[in-house]
Amino acid sequence: EKDPSPVAKGIALGGAPLAAVPLVGLAAFRNTLTKTKDRREEIAAEIAQFEAAEALRLAKKQSEVDVGTLTKAIGFLGAGVGALGLIVTAPFADVKAPSI
């Protein structure tokens, strides 16, 4: 007797390696893939720890710099306000030029 569905069996036998090879490959490399995942997680933890330390260092450095910079800025603005005050009040001061 003839097989009623030789095409279906042929497709199944032809497709079996396409499904089996990736599964066998994953099983073979499972240990390596697990180690890689663990290493990625370890690296991510190291990066997070470094970024936290860097942010803390920058925050500390920024607060130290801000005090000095703020003092300089206030001094500079104070001098500017004083100069502007002299410019605005000079015409009303009724100052006469010295005579020779």
Sequence and secondary structure as in RCSB ss.txt:
>XXXX:A:sequence
EKDPSPVAKGIALGGAPLAAVPLVGLAAFRNTLTKTKDRREEIAAEIAQFEAAEALRLAKKQSEVDVGTLTKAIG
FLGAGVGALGLIVTAPFADVKAPSI
>XXXX:A:secstr
   S HHHHHHHHHHHHHHHHHHHHHHHTHHHHHHHHHHHHHHHHHHHHHHHHHHHHHHHHHHHHHHHHHHHHHH
HHHHHHHHHHHHHHGGGS       
